[in-house]
Amino acid sequence: MATIRHVAAKARVSVGTVSNVLSNARGVSAELRERVERAICELDYHPSHIARSLASRQTKTIGIVITDITNPFFPLLVRGAEDAALLRGFTLSVFNTDNRLDRERNCISVLRSREADGVLLVASPNPGGSIEHLEDARKSGLSMVCLDRIPQGFRCDAVLANHEKGARLIVRHLHLMGHRRIGAILGPAGLQNSSDRTAGYRGALAECGIETHADLERQGNFRMESGHRLAKDLLLSGSPPTAIFAANGMMGLGVLKAIQELGLNCPQQISLAVFDDYPGADIFRPSLTVISQPAYEMGYLGTELLIERIVEASSKNVETAWEPRVKILEPELIVRESTAAPGTP
């Protein structure tokens, strides 16, 4: 089996030069880098990550823990994270919690046992506010950046969308279209992004001079089934809305299914606006009016921030005072065919 010394001999360089190429260090000329990379390829050399981690105090591995791999938002998030990780020489492992706190705890435990350098966390619903597993993980040296939401009571680095602003944009848009009975399929309790979207919905109603009515709200769980079931309940009520705001993409698909099953025309009889865009959302009929979150950018920037923290933690000059770094990304309202004025022919 080829060793780093074999590579150095074949490329006619020092072992240190090979090491610099492997670590993507600056200062290696393009010619030497090409010779080393060619030798690595010809010898089928695979560096020992165990040995390198002992020397650098890094395993060059990070995890990303997401809540629902079937939700189209998360593959874009993971793709952004993976692209940023690969650029810095890190390997990314993906974990899915299915919105269960016990599985989140297990994922964090697995990453700690494998001595991962850090984790990108999309927190599961946690109405009880239990964060001991996160505090313990950080004390153990596991760097952590939260994406999309921050667990209640947890001080952490994070990259988030402006969820409240996004919900306000949707309600204002519907109000400008002439809607006054704006229903909502809201998200679960115990999630920051869910509560922020609820606050944005209710706050925008107040700004528009529309009274909040509990009979126009339903609380879902960010799954398609809940959007479908609750939309039917809302639309079959004695005084249905003229427009519905779905607080995430999966529930939005469920609402659209309910509208079609009830034989209603969208947007002529009921308008629909959704928090989250989908790949191909413009080919639905009607195409969906959405709030688009920068999911790819969120994953990419979150990974960059995480790797910054990992490098700081491995440095002897790491700061003693630690303050969270939080980046807020702006959502975008994309108006398509699923919203119109009430009674549009």
N, C-alpha and C positions, 0 to 999 in steps of 0.2 A: 504494500500500500504506500502510495506516494506521501512524502512528508514535505513540510515547508522548506527543508534544506534541499530536497530534490528539485523543487520549483525554482529556488534561488540559483542552483547550479545550471539548470537548463536555460533560464532566462539571463544568465551571466550577470546577476546582481547580488546584493547582500540580502541576508535573511531579513534585516530591518526594512529594506525597500519592499519586499514581498508583504511584510506585516503592514506597512503604510498603505499599500494598495488594497489589502483586504479590509482595512479599517476606513478606507476612503479618505485618508488624510491628505491635506494639501501639501504642495511642495514636491510632488512626484511628476516628472515631465511626462508629456503625452507618449513619447517614444518608449520610456521605461515601463510605463503603465501598460502599454500595448504588449510589450514583450512578456511581462509577468502574466497578464491575462491569457495570452496565447499558451504559455507554458502550463498554466493551471488547467486550461481546457485539454491540452494534449496529454497531460498526465492524469486527467480525471481526479484532480486533487480536491478533497473536501476538508476544510479546516475543522479542527476540534472545537466546537462551541463551548464544551465544558472547560477546556484549558483556557480559552479566551475569556470566559466569564470569571474564572479564578483570578486572572491577571487584571481584568478591567473592573471587577466587582459588578459586572452587568451580564445578564443572560441574553440580552438583545431580544427578549420576547415580551410582548404585551398582550393583554386580553381585552376584548370588547364584549360587554354583557348587555344584551338587548332583551326586550320584553316579548316581542312577537315577530318572528322571522317572516311570517306570512303577510305582514303589513308592508305595503310597497314603500313606505317612508324609510324603513330600516335598511334594505339593501343599498340604497343610495348613501346612507350614513356610513355603512360598513365599507363601501367602495372608497369613499373619501378618506376614511381612516387607514385603509390598507395602502392606498397610493402614497400617503404621507409617511407611513411606517416603512415601506419598502425603500423609499428615497433616502431614509436615514439608516438603512441596514437592519431594521427591526422586523421580526416575524409577528404576525397578528393571528391570534386564535379567537374564534367567535363562539359565544355561549348564548343560549336562549333560555329565558326563565319562564316563559309562558305566563307572565304577570304574577308569578308566585314568589313570595318573599322567602320561603324555605329553599327554593331552587336558587335564588340570588345568593343566599348565605352559602350554599354548597359551591356555587361557581367561584365566589371569593376565596373559599377554603382551598379549592383545587389550585387556583392561581398562586396562592401563598405556598402550598406544598411543592409546586413546581418552580418556586423561586422566580416567578415572573418579575420583571422590573416595574410594571405598572398596569393599571386597568382603566379603561374607559367604561363608565357605568351609566346605563339608562335605568334608573331606579324603578323597581316594581311598586305597585300600590302598597301603602304602608300606613293604614289609618291609625295604628297604635303608636307610630313614631319611633319604633325600635331601630336604633342605629348602632348598637354595640358592635356588631360585626364589622361595620365600616370604620369605626374608631379604632378597634383592635387591629384591623388590617393596616391602617395608616401608621399606627404605632410600631408595627412590625417592620416598617420600611417600604411597604407597597405604595408607590406613588399613585394618585387617583385624580381623574378629571371626570366630572359628571357632564353628561350630554342631555339636552332637551329639558331636563328638570333637575332640581336640587332636592334631596330628601329633607324632610322637615327637621329642623334643628341641627343640620350637619353643615359645618363650615368647610367649604371645599372650593377648589378651582372648578370652573364650569364654562361651557359654551352653550348658549341658549338662544332660542328665538324669542322675540317680543310677542308672547302669546296674547297678552291683554290687548295690545295694539291691533293685532290681527283680527281678533273677535270684534273689536270696535269698528274696524274698517268694513267688515261684512254687514253689521247691523246698520251702519250709516248708509251703505249702498242700498240695502233693502228699503230703508226709510225714504231715501231719495227716489226710489222707484214707486213710492206711494203706499207701501205696506205699513199697516199699523198693528196688525195681529201677527207678530213674528214669534213663532214657536222655536223651541230649542231642544235638541237631543244632546245633553251635556255629558261630560266625562265622569269617571269615578272619583269618589272622595279619597283623600290621602295622597294625591299627586299634585305637585306644584303647577305643572302646565295645565292640568284640568281646572284647578281653582282659578288660575289666571284667565283662562278663556271664559269661564263663567262670570268672573268679575268684569271682563271686557264686554260681554253680552249685556249684562244688567246695567253697567255704567253707560253704555251707548244708548240703551232704551231711555234712561233717565235724561241724558243730554238731549235726546230727540223729543222729550216731553211725552213719552209713552210710559204708562204705568206698567210695572211688572206684575204679571199674573201667574201664580203658581200652577194654574191649570194648563198653561202653555209650555211648561217645562217638564222634561222627563230626564231621569239620570241613567245613563248607560254605562257600559264597561269598556268602551273603545273597541268592541268586537262587532262584526257585521250583524250577527244574530240580534244583538240588543238594538241596533239601529232599526232593523226591520220590524221587530216586535213593537218597539216603542213608537215608531212612526205610525204604524197601523192604529195603535191605541189613541194617538193624538189626532189622527185624521178622521177617525170614526167617533170622536167625542161630539157632544152636543153643539159645541161652538169651535170648530177647527180653525187653525191659523190659515192665513193666505200665503205664508212663506215659512220655511223651516231652515234653521241654522243647525248643521251637524258638526259637532265639536271635534271630530277627526275623520280621516278618510274612510276607514273601514265602516264606521257607522253611517257615513254618507252613502256608501254603496248599498247598505241595508235599507236606508230611507228611499233611495231610488227604486229598489226592488219593490218596496211596499207601495209606492206611488203607482208603479206599473201594474201590480196585482190588483189594486183597487180600481183600475180602469180610469185613473185621473190623467189629465194632460199636464205635462210640465213644459213650460212655465205658465200656460194659459190658466190652469185652475189652481196650481200650487207651485210656487217658486222654491228652489233649493239652492243653498249656498253651503259650501263645505270647507272646513279648516283642514287643509292638506291637499296638495296636488298629487296626481298620479302620472307615471309614464303612460302616454296614450289617452289621457283624460279628455283631450280635445276630439277624440273620435267617438266618444259616447254620444248617444242621441237621446235627449239633448246633451251637448257638450256642457261640462260642469263649470259653473262659476266657483272659484276656489280662492283660498288664501294659500299661497305657495311659500313653504319654508325652504331655506337654503340647506337642505339635508346633506348634500355632498360637502359643502363648505363647512358645515358644523362638524362632520367627522374629520375632515382634513385639519381644521384649525385646532380641534380638540386634541388630535394626535401630536401636532407640533407643540402645543402647550405641555402635554404629558411628557414628551421627550425632553423638553427644556427642564422640567422638574426632575426627571431621572438623572440628567447630566449634573444638575445642581446637587442632588443628593449624593452622587458618587464623588463629588469634588471635595477636597479638604477645605476649600474656602466657602463652603455652603453658609448661607446667612443663618444666624440664630433666630431672628425674628421672621415669622412666617405669616403672610397675609394672603387671603384668597385672591386669585385673579379670575375675574368673570367677564366674559365677552358676550355681548348681546347683539344678535343679528336681526336685521329688519325683514319682516315678512312683506309679501307683495300680493295685492288684490288683482286677480285675473278674472275679468268679466267675460263670460261666455253665454251660452244659450239658455241655461237653466234658470235664469232670473229675468223677470219682466214685470211690468206694472200689473196690478191685480185686474183680472177680467180682460186681459189682452186677448183679442180674437185670434 
